[in-house]
Amino acid sequence: MNDSSDDPVKGEKRAPGPKSREKRDRNSPPDDAFDIWLDRSLRKMFEDAEKEPIPPDLLALIKRHQEKD
């Protein structure tokens, strides 16, 4: 079985690269073209949902949870 840093094609170890998306702080700004494209695409896809009001049932559930704490 290959190590996660193995090159599956050549079976050779690859040099460590820049921080992976999983390890980078979620609050840090996107630093490459893919992250920028993904951020813009998701915002465009879900901008209508973001503008919708929160359903009253969900608000009541959140309020009950906050009162427990």
N, C-alpha and C positions, 0 to 999 in steps of 0.2 A: 504494500500500500504506500502511496506517495505521501510525503509531508506536504502541508498546505503551501509551502514555498517552492515545491518542486515544479519544474516545467513539465506538464503532462505530455508534451510532444517529444522533447528531447530527453526527458528523464534527468535533467540537470538542475542543480539549485540555481535560483535566480537571486540577483542582488536585491537587498531590501529596498523597497520603493518609498514614496511619500506616504504619509498617514493614510490609511484606508478610510473609506466613508464611515465604516462602523466605529472606528476608534476616535474620529474627530469629534470635538465638542459640538453638540447639536445647536448651540447658540452662536457658533462661529459663522461668519459669512461664507457663502459658497466661494470656492477658490479655483474652480475650473469650469470649462465651458459646459460640460455635461450637467453639473450641479445648477448652473445658471439656467440652462435650457429646461431642466426638470422643474425647477422652482417656478419659472414663468408659465410652463405648460399646466402644472397643477393648479396654480392660481387662476388661470383662465378657465379651466374646466370646472372649478368649484366656486367661482365668484358668485353665482346666483344662489347657491346653497348657503354661502356665508351671510348673505343679506336676509335670509329667511328668519322669522322670529323663532325663539326657542319654544317648543311645545310646552303647554302648561303642566302636563304630566311629568315631563322631565324636570322642570323647575321645582315641582313639589318633591320629587325624589331627591334632588340635590339638597333642598332645604331640610328634609328629614335626616339626611346623612350628616349635614353640618350640625344639626341639633344634637345628634348622638355624641359627637366629639366634644 
